[in-house]
Amino acid sequence: MFGDSADRGRWEAAVFEPERSAVQRAAATAGFDAMQFRAELRAFCRDQVPADIRQQIGKHQYFSREQRIRWQRLLQAQGWFVGHWPKAHGGQGWGQLQRFIFIEELERAGTPWLTHFGTSFLGPVLCAFGNDAQRARFLGPIRDSEEWWCQGFSEPGSGSDLASLKLRAERGESHYRVNGQKTWTTMAQWADWIFCLVRTQASGRPQAGISFLLIDLKSPGVTVRPIETFDGGQHVNEVFFDDVEVPLANLVGQEGEGWAIAKFIVSRERLLVTEIGKAFHLLGELHAIAATMKLGLGDTATFRRRAAELEVQYRSLRATAYAAVIEAEAGREHPIDASLLKIRGSELQQAIFDAITDLLARNGLAFQIEGIAADIVGYRHGDPRLPGLLHEHLHSRAASIYGGSNEIQRGIIAKTELRV
């Protein structure tokens, strides 16, 4: 347990000390200096985050679309926003380790979540599976945050079991005609385009009949309907397709290649769902709130023990995550690493939020969804961090579902290890 900035500094130094050995050696093999890169990222987050965004970070308030675009463009001006893309397509050619450090530091600083469906998912897919015309049309607007994308994978009854999806795309002379529904579509309310897994063949092995299609959300026949989540916000949506015409040129790869493309996306990004940078940031908030409490739970041995256990879990998770990323960088990725880390990362995030809300006790009862927009409506009750923190606490219930539910991840682990 640490109670002042000096204590936290010593603890932080101990957490990051291993980079002088294994991580630093792996980074040197990959052609970059991990400590120097991390220092550059921290300096940038310290000095270049716009004042209004920094204010939002301090209060855990929701970032607007405009704020996210502005932040992404600042990162792109540094060459970092699509640093993991190949150099031939405007990136820096980062490997998994450098990408992992980049995301960890942004999470650690609390900066706006990168709307990664374009930059992390579709961009690499087009680089690997797309044709020259598709890359010329779509990569630039993604890189410059001019067009936003969302991901159309889950359907009613086909969430974690994507092989059972039913969204139909019937091929005509010049267009596909798309009918069906997607659900839990994150940020569809802000997106310009959606990339979808669609069924182009009904017979045979289910996975073999799935294709990958790019659909303009402004097309006639597309309806986006919000789903209100437990935290009172709008993050996810239903998307309906009623005889939507999609040019044949918007098929990525070949018909029936959608399953392989989906696996490509998952294999590249699932380690990032560990969210270790976010866990570090939240642990700092836990201690900051405890330091302001007078004769409250934060003064008890029970709370100090609980906080220490969370810190041990964080340090163990971080060490394990970096070991897995180093192995993946060397081409030795184990098939269950991502599943294990996803489970532990989501559970740790939820456990930290549980500790924060327990620490707040009756102070947490002041939560109102309007408090997230308090600066706009002119109303606030209590500590300015409370509405945002409690909103995030409610939203964190989804952490064990998104990115592949924890139940499905346990099934993957069992099948792999038990060979069932």
URNOR-V110791 format. One record per backbone hydrogen bond with DSSP energy under -0.5 kcal/mol. NH is the residue of the N-H (numbers start at 1). CO is the residue of the C=O. E is the energy in kcal/mol with one decimal. If there is no record, write none. Layout:
<<NH	CO	E> <NH	CO	E>>
This chain:
<<8	4	-2.2> <9	5	-2.3> <10	6	-2.1> <11	7	-2.4> <12	8	-3.0> <13	9	-2.2> <14	10	-1.8> <15	11	-2.0> <16	12	-2.2> <17	13	-0.9> <19	16	-1.6> <20	17	-2.4> <21	18	-2.2> <23	18	-0.7> <24	19	-0.8> <25	21	-2.5> <26	22	-2.4> <27	23	-2.6> <28	24	-2.3> <29	25	-1.9> <30	26	-1.6> <31	27	-0.7> <31	28	-0.8> <32	27	-2.4> <34	32	-0.7> <37	33	-2.7> <38	34	-2.5> <39	35	-2.2> <40	36	-2.2> <41	37	-2.2> <42	38	-2.4> <43	39	-2.3> <44	40	-2.2> <45	41	-2.5> <46	42	-2.1> <47	43	-2.4> <48	44	-3.0> <54	50	-2.6> <55	51	-2.1> <56	52	-1.8> <57	53	-2.4> <58	54	-2.1> <59	55	-1.1> <60	56	-0.6> <60	57	-1.2> <61	56	-2.1> <68	64	-2.1> <69	65	-2.4> <70	66	-2.4> <71	67	-2.3> <72	68	-2.5> <73	69	-2.2> <74	70	-1.6> <75	71	-2.0> <76	72	-2.3> <77	73	-1.9> <78	74	-0.8> <78	75	-0.8> <79	76	-1.4> <80	75	-2.4> <81	75	-0.5> <83	80	-1.9> <85	82	-1.9> <89	86	-1.7> <90	87	-1.6> <91	86	-2.2> <92	83	-0.9> <93	85	-2.6> <94	83	-2.5> <99	95	-1.9> <100	96	-2.2> <101	97	-2.2> <102	98	-2.2> <103	99	-2.3> <104	100	-2.4> <105	101	-2.4> <106	102	-1.8> <107	103	-2.4> <108	104	-2.7> <109	105	-1.7> <110	106	-0.5> <110	107	-1.2> <111	106	-1.8> <116	114	-2.1> <118	115	-0.8> <119	115	-0.6> <120	116	-2.2> <121	116	-1.5> <122	117	-2.5> <123	118	-3.0> <125	121	-1.7> <126	122	-2.9> <127	123	-2.2> <128	124	-1.9> <129	125	-3.7> <130	125	-0.8> <130	126	-0.8> <135	131	-2.4> <136	132	-2.5> <137	133	-1.9> <138	134	-2.6> <139	135	-1.6> <142	138	-1.6> <143	139	-2.8> <144	140	-2.2> <145	142	-1.4> <146	141	-2.5> <147	141	-1.4> <150	193	-1.4> <152	150	-0.5> <152	195	-3.2> <153	151	-0.9> <155	158	-1.3> <158	155	-2.5> <162	160	-1.1> <164	161	-1.7> <165	162	-2.0> <168	179	-2.4> <169	199	-2.2> <170	177	-2.4> <172	175	-2.8> <176	246	-3.4> <177	170	-2.6> <178	176	-0.6> <178	244	-2.9> <179	168	-2.1> <180	241	-2.2> <182	239	-2.7> <183	154	-2.2> <185	237	-2.7> <186	184	-1.0> <187	235	-2.9> <188	185	-1.3> <190	187	-1.5> <191	187	-1.1> <192	148	-2.7> <193	148	-2.1> <194	215	-2.5> <195	150	-2.0> <196	194	-0.5> <196	213	-3.2> <197	152	-2.1> <198	196	-0.6> <198	211	-2.6> <199	167	-3.8> <200	198	-0.7> <200	209	-2.4> <201	209	-1.4> <208	205	-1.2> <209	205	-0.6> <209	206	-1.3> <210	207	-1.2> <211	198	-3.0> <212	252	-0.5> <213	196	-2.7> <213	211	-0.5> <214	250	-1.8> <215	194	-2.8> <215	213	-0.5> <217	192	-2.1> <219	216	-1.8> <222	219	-1.7> <223	240	-2.1> <225	223	-0.5> <225	238	-3.1> <227	236	-2.3> <228	226	-0.5> <229	233	-1.7> <232	229	-2.4> <235	227	-0.5> <235	233	-0.6> <236	227	-0.6> <238	225	-3.4> <239	182	-2.7> <240	223	-3.0> <241	180	-2.8> <242	221	-2.0> <243	241	-0.6> <244	178	-2.3> <246	176	-2.6> <246	244	-0.5> <248	174	-2.1> <250	247	-2.2> <251	248	-1.7> <252	212	-2.6> <252	250	-0.5> <253	129	-0.5> <253	251	-0.5> <257	254	-1.9> <258	210	-2.2> <259	207	-0.5> <259	210	-0.6> <261	257	-1.9> <262	258	-2.5> <263	259	-2.1> <264	260	-1.8> <265	261	-2.1> <266	262	-2.3> <267	263	-2.5> <268	264	-1.2> <269	265	-1.4> <270	266	-2.1> <272	269	-1.2> <273	269	-0.5> <273	270	-1.3> <274	271	-1.5> <275	272	-1.5> <279	275	-1.7> <280	276	-2.0> <281	277	-2.1> <282	278	-2.5> <283	279	-2.3> <284	280	-1.8> <285	281	-1.5> <286	282	-2.4> <287	283	-2.1> <288	284	-2.2> <289	285	-2.5> <290	286	-2.1> <291	287	-2.0> <292	288	-0.8> <292	289	-0.8> <293	289	-0.8> <293	290	-0.8> <295	293	-0.6> <299	296	-2.0> <300	297	-1.8> <304	300	-2.1> <305	301	-2.4> <306	302	-2.1> <307	303	-3.0> <308	304	-2.2> <309	305	-2.3> <310	306	-2.0> <311	307	-2.1> <312	308	-2.3> <313	309	-2.3> <314	310	-2.5> <315	311	-2.6> <316	312	-2.4> <317	313	-2.6> <318	314	-2.8> <319	315	-2.2> <320	316	-2.3> <321	317	-2.8> <322	318	-2.4> <323	319	-1.9> <324	320	-2.2> <325	321	-2.5> <326	322	-2.5> <327	323	-1.9> <328	324	-2.4> <329	325	-2.7> <330	326	-1.4> <331	328	-1.7> <332	327	-3.2> <337	334	-1.2> <338	334	-0.5> <340	336	-2.5> <341	337	-2.5> <342	338	-2.4> <343	339	-2.1> <344	340	-2.3> <345	341	-2.8> <346	342	-2.2> <347	343	-2.2> <348	344	-2.3> <349	345	-2.2> <350	346	-2.1> <351	347	-2.2> <352	348	-2.4> <353	349	-2.0> <354	350	-2.3> <355	351	-2.0> <356	352	-2.3> <357	353	-2.6> <358	354	-2.3> <359	355	-2.3> <360	356	-2.1> <361	357	-1.4> <363	360	-2.2> <364	361	-1.6> <365	362	-1.5> <366	363	-1.3> <367	364	-1.4> <371	368	-1.8> <372	369	-1.5> <373	370	-1.2> <374	371	-1.5> <376	373	-1.5> <377	373	-2.2> <378	374	-2.0> <379	374	-0.8> <386	383	-1.7> <388	59	-0.5> <389	385	-2.6> <390	386	-2.8> <391	387	-2.1> <392	388	-2.4> <393	389	-2.3> <394	390	-2.1> <395	391	-2.3> <396	392	-2.3> <397	394	-1.3> <398	395	-2.1> <399	396	-1.7> <400	397	-0.5> <401	398	-2.2> <402	398	-2.7> <404	401	-0.9> <406	400	-2.6> <409	405	-2.3> <410	406	-2.2> <411	407	-1.7> <412	408	-2.2> <413	409	-2.2> <414	410	-2.5> <415	411	-2.7> <416	412	-2.2> <417	413	-2.8> <418	414	-2.7> <419	415	-0.8>>
